[in-house]
Amino acid sequence: MSQLIFQNAPDVTIATNTFINVPRILRFEDVNLIEIVRDLKVGFTTQIPIYHPDGTYLAKATGNRLYLTNDGKKTNLKINKLANVWECKLDKKTLFEIHIQSGDAFRTLAELYTPEGYFVKCSDSPTPGLIDMKGNQLNVSGLIMSGNTISGFKTGIWIKKNGSVIIGSNQ
């Protein structure tokens, strides 16, 4: 081995944009939609809440696993482990998928709602959305971001319900 690399700050890449030492990748109002948490087994990983359109907190994705909340257990929400995929379904509609890749790598596909019922879509399709994973760009209120590094902020992307967007915030 010719070099030894120590990582003490997490880095996450979403649609070709890298977030380094940014604990809250995506935030809507005061709710973290994608955040970095420390896991004893794997170090740093992502955590994503899954809400029903009515605002009910149903489940959370932590790393490459899905967990029902108490409210999620009261619904018809199902979490299934298939070959290399964890899926979260509500009444036959897939809300969230985690595709396991080699090593600790994984990829998520989601249709996320905020507690207030706003919709955020993460998909493989090239249509405009907040995160377009196959289109290699991040489209936030018409601003297309591709190949950027956002480093050292408390929040990477902060969306407000009035339509404003803050890129890189220390609040």
Secondary structure as GFF3:
##gff-version 3
##sequence-region A 1 171
A	DSSP	beta_strand	11	14	.	.	.	ID=ss1
A	DSSP	beta_strand	17	20	.	.	.	ID=ss2
A	DSSP	beta_strand	24	28	.	.	.	ID=ss3
A	DSSP	beta_strand	31	39	.	.	.	ID=ss4
A	DSSP	beta_strand	43	51	.	.	.	ID=ss5
A	DSSP	beta_strand	57	62	.	.	.	ID=ss6
A	DSSP	beta_strand	65	68	.	.	.	ID=ss7
A	DSSP	alpha_helix	70	73	.	.	.	ID=ss8
A	DSSP	beta_strand	77	82	.	.	.	ID=ss9
A	DSSP	beta_strand	85	90	.	.	.	ID=ss10
A	DSSP	beta_strand	93	100	.	.	.	ID=ss11
A	DSSP	beta_strand	106	113	.	.	.	ID=ss12
A	DSSP	beta_strand	119	123	.	.	.	ID=ss13
A	DSSP	beta_strand	131	132	.	.	.	ID=ss14
A	DSSP	beta_strand	137	140	.	.	.	ID=ss15
A	DSSP	beta_strand	143	145	.	.	.	ID=ss16
A	DSSP	beta_strand	149	151	.	.	.	ID=ss17
A	DSSP	beta_strand	155	159	.	.	.	ID=ss18
A	DSSP	beta_strand	165	169	.	.	.	ID=ss19
###
